[in-house]
């Protein structure tokens, strides 16, 4: 989106945007470390002053050297001024070291603050946001580019300020020597600056092409190195194909690098040639001024030094300006993404969720995933009671897992419609700020309609009363009669233990893999951990590990241990049990277990240790495991088509009976073949 933006900008556009960029970076630096920020500014100003004073002192040295009289006397007379020059240069070196130290203090703090804020915001956005591919694109762009350039831009702004102050100081010296020298400065340095602009543009265009290729190269590099892909890569003997594609891409990158190098060399040569002509004109004009007596010889020599310094400084100024301009756009993109994420956070202002729950009621609940037209749930209603074990069954995509996530507070009910302001869902906007704008929405010539009625034709107060709750009539989820939309979202999620079919394989210790369910990696209840491991079958897995509970469960790290998919499933079940929540959701938790392990888990979790204060929801395709559940809900195309006990559903001779009979017939056929 922003690649090559600076390469398309004119010098005027870059200069016009720089003050805003510097203010933004200055605000970040000020927030991170005020003392270090002040130190950078003060020391950089002082360093620029030392540079200007050093040039003036150099002119004084030349004045003494070009004065009349014997050479030894002129040299002796110049020594004090020469010492002054040395003093200014030494002071400048110390000041620049101070700038580097202060910058080293503030830059990591800015990087840390931005990265922590980025991860905090993205880790807490509502779950349905994570399902949005556009949000993922923005997140990876902000992470890959925004955070990367945010780490560099402070130093670039400091370099920009140094170059600008150095140029101002040099121009000031020339103005003191003779005002007519200032136009000569532009004549000698503008060609060099123009060449720098062209070179920067070529570099950014090249970077855009190279970056696209490099992202693809990373994919192949990852596949060639990643442990999880190693076995299949070798069994398919696919290494050659991947290496061939990797070589093709890297060859194109090398060609691009060569093309850029040749192009840059040509631009640099052209710039130096034109700059040389400008420098020749400048020196000719200087000679004419010396002959005419407008300028003493010593001042002319000082002017040569100042013009040379200005050429170098201006080249650096143009180069850094383009980098700051380009990189600041990525930092702006990062900050804009973070601002969007703030509007997508879960509710934190509601009532805390109850420690226990007697009943959860879903009433006419609907839910549609972002970017989808067909609802995943459409008018679901049910009531679950503490002490019950219920099962959700149905084909893939029927809505079972979506309903479970609504129960857990990970999703919120919808009515399938949205109200958008400039494309933004009103539920993603601050309600009070939105209400404040109702009644003036047509000032830009647009319209907002509710059920086809222009909002300007509605009573403003009655309209405002509905802003922020326009989707609540699409269904409700209630915990003991309290709408989940009135509860703090994260406290609600903390009351639900989830065990998923593909659990996260945390690269932590065995114990931390359990305790993470209660939001900690360092604190544990030993008895609770042992009970959870026994009930899930994970106790034997952990007992066989070197270091037992302290064993690191990842072969990516030295000393790490590898678990099979079935062993990980047992650890995941133990993790859900360790949470000890009033609601336990088991979403295909035993899909990767062998039959004995699966039977043991269901016996321990569902039958041997029933909790009168817990609602247990089991999602399973293996219908033999749901026979003993208190109630079974059959899902199809987002709706509940059947519900009841196993016996009741078999008596209906409907979809459940058909699926159960089909699976049972398969098991009988296998048993007969074995016999």
N, C-alpha and C positions, 0 to 999 in steps of 0.2 A: 504493500500500500504506500509506504513512504520511501522505498528504495529509490535512490537517485533523485530525491526531491531537491537537494541542494544543487545537483548538477543541472537542474532545469531553472534554478532561480538566478535572477540577475544580481549583480553586485549591490544595486540599490535595495532589492528585496531582502537580501541577507542583512545589510546594515540596518534596515528598518526594523527587522525582527530581533536583532541582537539585544537591545535594551530589555525587552520582555523576557528573553531567555535568561539574561544575567540576573534579573530580579527573581525569577523562579528558582534558579540554582542558589542564589543568595538566601532565599527564604528557607530552603532545605538545609543549607549549611548553618544558618542561624538557629534553626530548631535543633540541629544535631549537637553543636558545640559553639556557643556564643563567643567564648574566650578565644578559641582557635580561629574562628571566622574573623573577629576583629584583628587578630594578629596577622592573618594573611593579608587583609586590606592595608593595614598600616605599614607592615614591612614591605609590601609590594610597592606602595607609594614611595617609601623611603628609598627603595632600590632604584626606582626610576629616577628619583632626584639625584642619587649618587652617579648614575650614568650621565645625566645632563651636566652635573658639576665636573665630572671627570673629563667630558669633552671640552668644557670651558677651560679647565686647568691644562689640557693638552694644547689648546690654542695659546695659552700663556707661555707654555714651554717653547712652542714654535716661535712666539714673538721674541723671546730672549735669544733663541738660536739664530734668528734672522736679523737681529739687531746689528748695528754697526759696532766695530771694534775687533780686537784680536779674538781669535777662536777660543783660546783657553779661558779668557774672561767671560765670553758668552756662554760657554759650557758651565762654568762655575755659577754664573748668574741663573742658569736654567735649573740647577740642581734643586733649590727649594721648591720650585713649581713642580719638578719631576716627583719629588717626595709627596707633594700634595696629590698628584695623580695616583701614585701608588696607594696613598691613604684612601682615596675615594674608591679605587678598585677593590682594595681589601675590605672596606666597609660594605661595598656592594656584594662581595662574595659572602660575607657574614650574614647580610640581610637576606640574600637568596637562600642560604642554608636555613635561616629562620623560617622563611616562607615554606620551604620543603618540609620542615618539622611540623609546622602548624597544619599544613595540608595533609600530612601523614596522620595527624590526629583526627581531622574532621572527615576525610574521605571514607575511611572504613565505617565510621558511625553513620554516615548517610547511606552507604551500601547496606549496612546491617538493618537500619531502620526501615528502608524501603523493602528489603527482602522479607523481613519478619512481617511487616504489614501486608505484603502481597500474599504470603503463605497463610497468614491468619485469616485474611478475607476469603481467599479461594477455598480454604479448608472448611469454612463454615457456611458457604452459600447453600441455599436450599437444594435438596436433592434433585428436584426436577430441573433446576438450572444446569446441573452437571450433565443431564441427559441431552442438553442442547448443543448440537455440533458447532453452532456459531460461537457460543460461549467458549468452547474448547479452543477454537481457532484464535480467539482473542487472548485467551489465557496463555497459550503457548507462544503467541507473538510477543505478549508483554514480558513473559519470562525469558524468552530467547534473546530478544532485542532490548526491551526497555530496561531490564535489570542489568544487562551487560553494559549498556552505554551509560547508565546511571553511575556505574562504578568509575567511569573514565571522565565524565563531563566536568567534574569539579576541577581536576587538573587542567582540562582544556580551557575552562573559563579563566583560570589563573594565568595560563600561557597567553590567552587572548588579552587579558588586562596588561600583562607584562609587555607584550608587543605594542599595544596601543599607547601605553604610557611611555615606552621607549621612543616611539615615533613622535609623540608630542614633545618629548624632551629634546630630540634631535632637531625638530622643526624650530623649537624655541632657541636653540643655539644658533641656527642659521639666521633666524630673525634678528638676533642680537648682533651677529657679524655684519649683516646687511639685508634689509627687507627684500631686495631684489633676488636674493638667493632662494627664497621660498618657491617661486615659479620654476626655478631651475631644478629644485628637488622633485617636483611633480614630473618634469620633463624626463628626468633620469630614471625615476622609479616606476612610473606608470606602465611602461612596456614590460618590465619585469613582473609587475602585479598582474597584468593581463595574461601573461604566460602562465602564472601560477593558477589563475582562475580556470584557464583551459585545461591545465593538467589535473586540477581537482575534479572538474567535470568528467574527464576521461576516466579517472580513477573510480568515481562513484558509479558510472555506467558499467565499468568492468566488474565492480563489486557486486552489482545487482545480478549480472549474468553468472558470476562465479558462485554467489551464495546459493542460487537455485541448484547448481550442480553439486555443491558441497553437501547440501541437505540430503541429496540422494546417495552420495558416497557414504554418509554416516549410517544410512540404513544397511548398506551392504557390509560395512565394517562391523556393525553391531551383530548382524547375522553370522558373520564369520568368527566372531569372538564370544558370543553369548553362550553360556553354558547350557541354557534350556533348549537351544536350537542344535547343540552339538550332535546328539545322537541321530536325529532325523536327517541332519545335513550329511552325515557320513553314510547312513543307510541308503540314502537316495543318490549317493556319490554326486552331490550337487555343488561341491566346492569349486570345480572347474568353471561351471556356468556363472557362479557368483563372482569368482575372481576375474573372469573375462569381462563381465559388466563393470566391475570395480575399476579394472584397468582402462576400459573405454572412457569412463567418466573422468578418472584422474588425468588421462591424456588430454581430454578436452580442457580441463582446468589448467594444465601446463601450457596448452596452446593459448589460452586466454591470458595467462601471466606473461607469456612471451609477447603477445600482441600489445598488452599494456606497456611492457617495458620499452618496446620499440617506439610506440606512439608517444610515451612520455619523453623519451630521449629526443624525438623530433621536435616536440613542443618546447622542450627546454632549450634546444639549440636555437629554434626560431626566436624564443623570448630573449635569449642572451644576445642574439644578433641584433634584434631591434633595440634591446636595452643598450647594447654597445653603441649603436648610433646615437641614441639619446644621451648616453654618457659622454660621447665625443662632442656633441653639441653643447652639453653642459660645461665640459672642460674648456671648449673654445670660448664660450661666453665668460667663463671665469678668467681666462687669459686676457680677454678684451677688457674686463673690468680692472685687472691688475695693470695693464698697459695704460688705461685711461686714468689710473690713480684713484678709482673708486674704492679700491680695496687694498690694504697693505698686504705684502707677501705672506706674512705670518697668518693673517686672517684667511687668505686663499688656501693655504695648506690645511688649516683647520676645517675650512669648508669641504675640502676633498674628503677628510676623515668623516665628517658629519654625513655627507652624501652617501658614502660607502656604507656607513652604519644604517642609514635610512633605507637603502636598498634591501639590505638583509632583513631589517625589521619589518618592512612592508610586505615582503614576500612571505615571511612567517605569519603576519597578521592576516593576509588573505587566506592562506592555507588553513590556519586554525579557525578562522571565521566560518569557513565552509564546514569544517568538521563539527563545530559547535552547533551550527544551524541544523545540520542533518541529524546529529545525535540527540539534540534537544527535542526534535519531533518524536523520536521514539520514547524519550522520557515523558513527554506530554501524553503520548498514547498509553504508557504505563499508568500514569496518574489518573487519566480518564477511565481506564479499565478498573482501577481500584475504586474510583468514585461510583462506578456502576455496581461493583460488588457490594458496596456499603448498602445500596438499595435492595440487594438481594439476600440480605442476611435473615435468618429466622427471627421470629418474634422473641424479644428478651424483656418485654414489658408486661407480659401477662402474669396470671397467677401461677405459682409453682404447682407442678403436677403432684397428685396425691401419692403418698408412699405406698398405699395399697388401693386396689380397685375392686369393687364388687361386680360391676357390669359395664361393658362397653357396647354402645348402641350405634349402629350405622343406619341412617335414615335417608333413603333415596340418594345415595352418594354416586357421583360421577367423576371421572378423571380422564383427561386427554393429555398425552405426552406432547411436549413442544415439537412443532413441525409436523404433527400427525393430524389427520382429519377425522379418522375413526376413533371414537373413545375406547380406552382400554377398559374402563368400567362405565356402566350405563344404568343408573338407577338401582344400586345395590342397597339392600336393607337386611339387617340381621342384628341379633343381640347375643352377646357372649357373657357367660357368668363365671365368676371365680370358682375354682374347683373343677371346671370343665376341661376336657380335652376335645378339641374340634379339629376337623380335617377339611382342607380345601383340595378338591380334585378336579381334573379336567385336562383337556389337551393343551399343548404349548400355545401360549398367547391368549388363553381364555380369560386372564385377569386375576389368577390366583395370587401371584407375587405382588401385583399392584395393590390388591386389596389388603394384603398383609402389611405392606408399607404404609398404607393409609391408617391401619390400626396402630402402627408404631409411631405415627406422627411424622414420618419421613416425607409423606405427601399430604396435601390438603385437598378436600373435596372441591370440585368445580361444577359449574353448570354448563360447561361446554362453550360459553361465550366470554368475550372480553370487551372492555372499554379501553380504547387506546387514545392517548394524546401524542400527536406526532409520532405514531408508531410504538409508543411506550405504554405497556399495560398499566392501568391506574393502580393496580396492586403493587407495582414496583416503585410507586412514587410516595413521598411523604403525604399523608392524608391531609394534614393541616395546610401545607403549602398548596395542595391541589384545591382544597375547599376555598382558599383565598382567591383563586383565579376563576371560580365559577361565577358567571355573570359578565365576564369580560373576554370570553373565549373567542368572540367573533371580531375582535379588534384587528386581527390580521387578515380578515376576509374569509376565514374558513368557517365550517360548521361542525358541531358535535350533536349527534342525535341519539336519543334513548328510545328504542323501539319505534324509530321513524319520526319521533317528535323532537323538534329543535329545542335545545336546552333553554333558549331565550324565551320560549313559550311556556316554560314550567316555573313554578314557584321556586325561587332561589334557595330558600331555607330547607324546603322539603327535598330538593335535589342534593344539597350539601349533606343532609342527614344520611343519604344513601351512598355517598362517596366513601370508598374504603371497605364497604360491605356488600358491593353489588353482586358478589358471587356466592354469598352465604345462603342464598335460597336454592342453590344447586344441590343441597344435601348437607347433612351434618354428621360428624363423628363425636360422640359424647362419652366421656368417662364419668361414671356415676352422675349423669345428668348435666355435666358441665361441658359445653362446646370446647373442642380442642383449640379452636381459634381464640379462645379466651385464656389459654394456658401458655406459659412460657415454653417455646418449642423445644429447647435443648433439655429442659428438665423433664419434659414428656418423653423424649427419646431415651433419656437415662433410665426410664422405668421399663424399658423393653429390652429383653435379651434376644438377639438375632443370631441364628446359625444358618449360614447360606451354603448352597451347593458347592460353590467355588470360593472357599474362605481365603482371606488374605493370609499369606504365609509370611508373617512378620519375621524379619531377620533378628530376632531377640532371643533371649534365653527361654527355656521351656516355661519357667515360672512367669516371666513377663508376658509370654503369649497368652496366659490366662488373665493376669491382672490388668492388662490393657483394656479389658472390657469395662473396668471401673475407672478408667481414665488415669492410670498410673503405671509406671514401669518399675518403680523402686519400692513400693509398699505392698505388702501381701498379708492375707489372713491364711496362715499355714493350714489350719483345719479345713477351712472352706475350699482351699485349693486341692487338698487331698480328697475330700468328699466329691468334688466335681470330677477329678481325674478318675476316681473309682467308678462313678456312675457312667461315665462316657467310655470307659475302657482305655483311657489314655494313661492310666497308672502303669500298666505293663510296658507301654511304649517308652515312658519316661524312665522307668527302672532299667531299661536296657541301654540307656545313653551314657556315655562317659561324662561324669559330672552330674548326671541325673537332672535335677531341677535347674542347675546352672548351665546346662549344655546349650551352646549356641546353635540355633536351628537354621543354619544357612551355610552351604558349602562355598559361598562367595567369599567367606572370611576364613582366616587361618583357624584351624581347630573346630570349624563348624561341622554339624552333623546333617545328614540327609534323611528325610522322612519320605515314606511312600504316600501316595494320594490317600489311601485308607487311613494311615496313621495321622496325617494332617486332619482328616475329617474328625477323628476322635479328639484331637487337641481343640478343634473348633467347637465341638459340642461341649467340651469341658470349659472352654472360654465363655460360652453362653450360659452354662450352669453357674459358673463362678460369679457372674454378674448378680445372680440372686434377685432378679427383677420380678415384679408382679405379673408381667406378661412375657411369655417365652414363645418365640416364633422359630419353627424348625422348617426351613425351606429346602427340601431334598437333602437333608444333612448326611444321609447314609448312602448316597448314590455311588460313591467310590469304595464302599466297604464290602468285604466279603459277607456272605449270608449269615455266618455265625456272629460276626461282629455287629451286623445290622440288627439281628434278633436281640443280642445282648443289650444294645443301646436302647432299643424300644422297650424292652422289659424293664430296664433300670429307670429310664426317664419317664415313660408313659404309664407304667403299671405298678412297679415296685415302690416307687416313692411319690405317690400323688400328693400334691399340695393343695389344701382347701382354699388357700389364699392366692392361687396362681391360675391364670388363664393360659392354657397351652394350645398353640395353633400349629398343626402339622400340615405341610404341603408335600404331597408325594404322588409319584406316578405308579408306585408299587402298591396296589390297592390292598394287598394282604396285610400291610402295616397299619391300615386305618380301620380295620374291622371292629376293633374294640373301642374306637373313639365314641364319645358321648353323642356327637352330632357331626354329620358329614354334609358339606355344601358342595354341590356340583356346579362348576362354572362353564359357561359356553358363550363366546363372543362378548365378554364383558358383563354378562348377566348371570344370576343364579337361577338355574333351571330346575333343580331338585334339591331337597334338603331333608334330613332325617337320620335315623340310625341305619346301620348296615342292613338289618333285617327289614326295616321299613322301605329302604330304597330297593332292595332286591324284590320286595313284594310289588313295587310299582312297575317292575319290568321295563324300566326306561333306560336312559343313557348309562347311568351308573351300573345297573345290572348287566348291560351289554358289555361294558368295559371289563367288569370283574369276571364275567363268564369267559371272555376272550383270553384274559391273562391266565385264569385257572386252567383253561384248556391247554394252553401252551406249557404250563408246568406239568400237567398230566402226561402230555405227549413226551416230554423230556424224560419223565420217570419211567414210562413204558419202554422207551428206547434203551434207557440204562439197564432196565431189568432184562 
